[in-house]
């Protein structure tokens, strides 16, 4: 009981500290418009509230889960650090680099025995990818002095800082409609809940957002470039298919950046064409290397992996009963690329909009169904009001929208195809719906502004 009260006190202290160091300067910044100052506070509050709601829902309703284990492992790393700081840092860094949390223990038996003697059990030792989540959360938990509630607050604040920074940088991308992207980026319940805590998807998306902002939306800076590529690598370690899905988009963005600067000169344009070929070749090479490194995401294995995962989840009746009937079935398909593509319409629709209200058998899935249904009607309303042709023309005439929508369509298709369970789906799809609705809200706002301007000119 004393530990619980102490954790609450530390959590409250971290909450107040995070507010006065991060949020209050934004609320009082003269460089920000008044409405953005208000948005900053409410966006941070939404992240913190979403983080606590999700964590304690897992703890009290489900009785545990990944997020409980991730933070528990980070707390254990903090305990180790207090006892053996240098050796703990060596262990974490070498394990992340080697992607193996046993190797260091085998080579340093005294450290292994020290863990055993002090009752330190790292839950995901046999799963280096998952164990890396606890290792990455360690600095945040260390700053909160090993407090669970403090870790929740600090990670939610970090998530807010990255998301709000990315939101502000979109002013250069969508000068007339960027403020509309505040809804999908800062206030969409599923995005708020799932990236306000140290899930794999949260790290992968937040690292990617930081890299996108620093590489393409701000002035060049060597340190930020180096940090961006380190974060992309860490995102790849945790969630390889998210980064692999983004590699072609990053290559495409680089081509466009050079294209803007070179097309005005014939010599430079010829150089630009050569550069395009080189970048496309490098992009394909990186995809192949990444796929082979991840093992199961090679072009040959993707259809087989999708088939095995989907069939295993659908046919496993014990799993179906355990998950409260939240398994979905999009129908069987052949484990080939053609077989996968035959399921594109239903898999993409499932990844984007399902579960339906009548398919939700659990509280967290029902909330996702409410959100999905609302966004389905919003999407259909915009398509009817502005016409599908105008919406598509608006999206594909904008280089950033074009890149984001291609990524999100492919990503949501793969997630809808392979998740097999609504509980998994609502979390796995977060990176896809983040960029999909960013594009939808921004382009609907631009079309609305054009329509109002046209009416005002008549």
C-alpha positions in Angstrom: 0.0 0.0 0.0 2.9 2.4 0.9 4.5 1.7 -2.5 1.2 2.4 -4.3 0.8 5.8 -2.5 4.4 6.7 -3.1 4.0 5.9 -6.8 0.9 8.1 -6.9 2.8 11.0 -5.2 5.7 10.7 -7.7 3.3 10.5 -10.6 1.5 13.7 -9.5 4.9 15.4 -9.1 5.9 14.3 -12.6 2.6 15.5 -13.9 3.0 19.0 -12.5 6.7 19.1 -13.6 5.8 18.0 -17.2 3.1 20.7 -17.3 5.3 23.6 -16.2 8.3 22.5 -18.3 6.6 21.4 -21.5 3.0 22.6 -21.7 3.0 25.9 -19.9 5.7 27.5 -22.1 3.5 26.6 -25.1 0.4 28.1 -23.5 2.2 31.3 -22.8 4.3 31.5 -26.0 3.8 34.8 -27.9 4.9 33.1 -31.1 1.8 30.8 -31.1 -1.7 32.0 -31.9 -4.1 31.9 -29.0 -6.1 29.0 -30.4 -3.0 26.9 -30.7 -2.0 27.6 -27.2 -5.4 26.2 -26.1 -5.0 23.2 -28.4 -1.6 22.5 -26.8 -3.0 22.2 -23.3 -6.1 20.1 -24.3 -3.9 17.8 -26.6 -1.5 17.1 -23.7 -4.4 16.5 -21.3 -6.0 14.1 -23.9 -2.7 12.2 -24.1 -2.3 11.9 -20.4 -5.9 10.9 -19.9 -5.8 8.4 -22.7 -2.6 6.9 -21.4 -4.0 6.4 -17.9 -7.3 5.1 -19.1 -5.7 2.5 -21.4 -3.1 1.4 -18.8 -5.6 0.9 -16.0 -8.1 -0.7 -18.3 -5.5 -3.4 -19.1 -4.5 -3.7 -15.5 -7.9 -3.8 -13.8 -10.2 -5.1 -16.6 -8.0 -7.5 -18.5 -5.8 -8.3 -15.6 -2.5 -7.7 -17.5 -1.2 -7.3 -21.0 1.7 -6.2 -23.1 1.7 -2.6 -21.8 1.8 -3.8 -18.1 4.8 -6.0 -19.0 6.6 -3.3 -21.0 6.6 -0.9 -18.1 7.4 -3.6 -15.6 10.5 -4.5 -17.6 11.5 -0.8 -17.7 11.1 -0.6 -13.9 13.4 -3.7 -13.5 16.0 -2.0 -15.7 15.8 1.0 -13.4 16.4 -1.2 -10.3 19.4 -2.7 -12.1 20.7 0.7 -12.9 20.5 1.9 -9.3 22.5 -1.2 -8.2 25.0 -1.5 -11.2 24.7 1.6 -13.4 27.6 1.1 -15.8 27.0 -2.6 -16.3 23.3 -2.0 -16.8 23.9 0.5 -19.5 26.4 -1.8 -21.2 23.8 -4.6 -21.1 21.1 -2.5 -22.6 23.2 -1.0 -25.4 24.9 -4.2 -26.4 21.5 -6.1 -26.3 19.8 -3.5 -28.6 22.7 -3.5 -31.1 23.0 -7.4 -31.1 19.2 -7.9 -30.9 19.9 -10.5 -28.3 19.3 -10.1 -24.5 20.9 -13.5 -23.6 24.3 -13.0 -25.2 25.5 -10.4 -22.6 24.2 -12.5 -19.8 26.0 -15.6 -21.1 29.2 -13.7 -21.4 28.9 -12.0 -18.0 27.7 -14.8 -15.7 28.2 -12.6 -12.6 25.6 -10.1 -13.9 23.2 -13.0 -14.7 23.5 -14.4 -11.2 23.0 -10.8 -9.8 19.7 -10.7 -11.6 18.6 -14.0 -10.3 19.8 -13.3 -6.7 17.8 -10.0 -6.6 14.6 -11.5 -8.2 14.9 -9.5 -11.4 12.9 -11.1 -14.2 12.8 -9.6 -17.6 9.6 -10.9 -19.1 10.5 -10.8 -22.8 14.1 -12.1 -22.7 13.4 -14.7 -25.4 11.8 -12.1 -27.6 14.5 -9.4 -28.3 12.2 -7.3 -30.4 9.6 -7.0 -27.7 12.3 -6.7 -24.9 13.6 -3.6 -26.7 10.4 -1.8 -25.9 11.2 -2.1 -22.2 14.8 -1.1 -22.9 13.7 2.1 -24.8 11.3 2.9 -22.0 14.0 2.6 -19.4 15.3 6.3 -19.7 11.7 7.5 -19.2 11.1 5.3 -16.1 14.5 6.4 -14.8 13.5 10.1 -15.0 10.4 9.2 -13.1 12.5 7.4 -10.4 11.0 4.0 -11.2 7.4 5.2 -10.8 4.8 3.5 -13.0 2.5 6.5 -12.9 5.4 8.8 -13.6 6.4 6.7 -16.6 2.9 6.9 -17.9 2.9 10.7 -17.6 6.3 11.2 -19.1 5.7 8.9 -22.1 2.3 10.6 -22.7 4.1 14.0 -22.6 6.8 12.8 -25.0 4.1 11.5 -27.3 2.3 14.9 -27.1 5.6 16.7 -27.8 6.4 14.7 -31.0 2.7 14.8 -32.2 2.3 18.6 -31.6 5.6 19.3 -33.3 4.6 17.3 -36.3 1.2 19.1 -36.3 2.8 22.5 -36.3 5.2 21.6 -39.1 2.3 20.8 -41.4 1.6 24.5 -41.7 4.2 24.5 -44.5 2.6 21.5 -46.1 -1.1 22.5 -45.9 -1.0 26.3 -45.5 -4.8 26.7 -45.8 -6.0 23.6 -44.0 -3.3 22.4 -41.6 -5.3 23.3 -38.5 -7.9 20.7 -39.5 -5.3 18.0 -39.1 -5.4 18.7 -35.3 -8.3 16.2 -35.0 -6.6 13.1 -36.4 -3.2 13.9 -35.1 -4.0 15.2 -31.6 -7.5 14.2 -30.6 -8.6 11.0 -32.5 -9.3 8.6 -29.5 -7.6 5.5 -31.0 -4.5 7.5 -31.9 -4.4 9.2 -28.5 -4.9 5.9 -26.6 -2.4 3.7 -28.5 0.5 6.1 -28.9 0.3 7.7 -25.5 1.8 4.6 -24.0 5.0 2.7 -24.9 3.5 0.1 -27.3 5.6 -1.0 -30.2 3.3 0.9 -32.6 3.7 4.0 -30.5 7.5 4.0 -30.7 7.5 3.1 -34.4 5.0 5.9 -35.3 6.6 8.6 -33.0 10.1 7.9 -34.3 8.8 8.0 -37.9 7.0 11.3 -37.3 10.1 12.9 -35.8 12.2 11.7 -38.8 9.7 12.9 -41.3 9.6 16.3 -39.6 13.3 16.7 -39.4 14.2 15.3 -42.8 11.5 16.9 -45.0 9.6 19.7 -43.2 12.4 21.7 -41.5 15.7 23.2 -42.4 18.7 20.8 -42.9 20.6 20.1 -39.7 23.3 17.4 -39.5 22.6 16.3 -35.9 18.9 16.0 -36.6 19.6 14.0 -39.7 21.8 11.6 -37.7 19.2 11.3 -34.9 16.4 10.7 -37.5 18.2 7.8 -39.1 19.0 6.3 -35.6 15.3 6.5 -34.7 14.2 5.0 -38.1 16.5 2.1 -37.3 15.1 1.6 -33.8 11.5 1.8 -35.3 12.6 -0.9 -37.8 13.9 -3.1 -34.9 10.6 -2.9 -33.1 8.1 -2.9 -36.0 9.9 -3.8 -39.3 6.9 -3.8 -41.5 5.9 -0.2 -40.6 9.4 1.1 -41.7 9.5 -1.2 -44.7 6.1 0.2 -45.8 7.6 3.7 -45.5 10.8 3.1 -47.3 9.3 3.7 -50.8 7.5 6.8 -49.6 10.7 8.2 -48.2 12.5 7.6 -51.5 9.6 9.2 -53.3 9.8 12.3 -51.0 13.5 12.6 -51.6 13.0 12.5 -55.3 10.4 15.3 -55.1 12.6 17.5 -52.9 15.4 17.3 -55.4 12.9 17.7 -58.3 11.7 21.1 -57.1 15.2 22.4 -57.1 16.5 20.9 -60.4 13.7 21.1 -62.9 14.4 24.7 -63.8 17.7 23.9 -65.5 18.2 21.5 -68.3 21.6 20.2 -67.0 20.3 19.9 -63.5 17.2 18.1 -64.8 19.3 15.5 -66.6 21.2 15.1 -63.3 17.9 14.8 -61.6 16.8 11.9 -63.8 20.0 10.0 -63.0 19.4 10.7 -59.3 15.8 9.4 -59.6 17.1 6.1 -61.0 19.8 5.8 -58.2 17.3 6.6 -55.5 14.7 4.1 -56.8 17.5 1.5 -57.0 18.6 2.3 -53.4 15.0 2.1 -52.3 14.4 -1.3 -53.7 17.8 -2.5 -52.3 16.8 -1.2 -48.8 13.5 -2.9 -49.0 15.1 -6.2 -49.9 17.8 -5.9 -47.2 15.2 -5.0 -44.6 13.0 -7.9 -45.6 15.8 -10.4 -45.5 16.9 -9.1 -42.2 13.5 -9.4 -40.7 13.2 -12.9 -42.0 9.4 -13.2 -42.6 8.8 -10.1 -44.7 10.6 -11.1 -47.9 8.6 -10.7 -51.0 8.3 -14.5 -51.2 7.3 -14.9 -47.6 4.8 -12.1 -47.3 1.9 -14.0 -48.9 2.7 -17.1 -46.9 3.0 -15.2 -43.7 -0.3 -13.4 -44.3 -2.0 -16.6 -45.1 -0.6 -18.5 -42.0 -1.4 -15.7 -39.6 -4.9 -15.1 -40.9 -5.8 -18.8 -41.1 -4.3 -19.6 -37.6 -6.4 -16.9 -36.0 -9.6 -17.7 -37.8 -9.4 -21.5 -37.3 -8.1 -21.5 -33.7 -11.4 -22.0 -31.8 -9.7 -21.8 -28.4 -8.3 -18.4 -29.3 -11.7 -17.4 -30.6 -13.3 -18.2 -27.3 -10.5 -16.6 -25.3 -10.9 -13.3 -27.1 -14.6 -13.2 -26.6 -15.6 -13.7 -30.2 -13.6 -10.8 -31.6 -12.0 -12.9 -34.4 -13.1 -11.8 -37.9 -12.9 -13.7 -41.2 -12.4 -12.1 -44.6 -12.4 -15.4 -46.3 -9.7 -17.8 -47.4 -7.2 -16.9 -50.1 -4.3 -18.6 -51.8 -0.8 -17.9 -50.3 0.3 -16.0 -53.4 0.6 -12.3 -54.3 -2.5 -12.7 -56.6 -4.4 -14.4 -53.8 -3.6 -11.5 -51.4 -4.6 -8.9 -53.9 -7.9 -10.6 -54.5 -8.8 -9.7 -50.9 -7.8 -6.1 -51.3 -11.3 -4.4 -51.1 -12.5 -6.3 -48.0 -9.1 -6.3 -46.3 -8.6 -2.5 -46.8 -12.2 -1.7 -45.7 -11.7 -4.0 -42.6 -8.4 -2.3 -41.7 -9.9 1.2 -42.0 -13.5 1.0 -40.7 -14.2 -2.3 -38.9 -15.3 -3.5 -36.3 -18.9 -2.5 -36.9 -21.0 -1.8 -33.8 -22.6 -5.2 -33.9 -19.2 -6.9 -34.1 -17.9 -5.4 -30.9 -17.9 -7.9 -28.0 -15.5 -6.0 -25.6 -15.4 -2.5 -24.2 -12.2 -1.4 -25.9 -13.4 -2.9 -29.3 -16.8 -1.2 -28.9 -15.1 2.2 -28.5 -13.1 1.5 -31.6 -16.3 0.6 -33.4 -17.9 3.9 -32.4 -14.9 5.8 -33.7 -14.8 3.8 -36.9 -18.5 4.2 -37.6 -18.2 8.0 -37.1 -15.2 8.3 -39.4 -17.0 6.1 -42.0 -19.9 8.5 -42.1 -17.5 11.5 -42.2 -15.6 10.0 -45.1 -18.8 9.2 -47.0 -20.2 12.6 -46.3 -17.1 14.3 -47.8 -17.1 12.0 -50.9 -20.8 12.8 -51.5 -20.4 16.5 -50.9 -17.2 17.1 -52.9 -17.5 14.1 -55.3 -15.0 11.2 -55.4 -13.3 12.7 -58.5 -12.6 16.1 -56.8 -11.4 14.4 -53.6 -9.0 12.1 -55.4 -7.8 15.0 -57.6 -7.1 17.1 -54.5 -5.2 14.3 -52.8 -3.1 13.2 -55.7 -2.2 16.8 -56.8 -0.5 17.3 -53.5 2.9 15.6 -53.1 2.7 15.0 -49.4 -1.0 13.8 -49.4 -0.1 11.5 -52.3 2.7 9.9 -50.3 0.8 9.6 -47.1 -2.3 8.1 -48.7 -0.3 5.5 -50.7 1.4 4.4 -47.5 -1.9 4.3 -45.5 -3.8 2.3 -48.2 -1.1 -0.3 -48.4 -0.6 -0.5 -44.7 -4.3 -0.8 -43.8 -4.7 -3.5 -46.5 -1.9 -5.6 -44.9 -3.2 -5.1 -41.4 -6.8 -5.9 -42.3 -5.5 -9.0 -44.2 -3.4 -10.4 -41.4 -4.7 -9.2 -38.0 -7.6 -11.7 -37.8 -8.7 -10.3 -34.4 -10.4 -7.0 -33.7 -8.4 -6.5 -30.5 -5.2 -6.7 -32.5 -6.6 -4.8 -35.4 -7.6 -1.6 -33.5 -4.0 -1.3 -32.3 -2.0 -2.5 -35.3 -3.7 -0.1 -37.7 -2.9 3.1 -35.8 -0.1 4.3 -38.1 -2.4 3.7 -41.1 -5.4 5.6 -39.9 -3.1 8.4 -38.5 -1.9 9.3 -42.1 -5.2 8.4 -43.8 -7.3 10.8 -41.8 -4.6 13.4 -41.8 -4.9 13.5 -45.6 -8.7 13.3 -45.5 -9.2 16.1 -42.9 -6.7 18.3 -44.7 -8.0 17.8 -48.2 -11.7 18.1 -47.1 -10.8 21.4 -45.5 -9.1 22.6 -48.7 -12.1 21.6 -50.8 -14.4 23.4 -48.3 -12.2 26.5 -48.5 -12.3 26.5 -52.3 -16.0 26.0 -52.4 -16.6 28.9 -50.0 -14.2 31.1 -52.0 -16.1 30.2 -55.2 -19.4 31.0 -53.6 -18.0 34.3 -52.2 -16.8 35.3 -55.7 -20.2 34.9 -57.3 
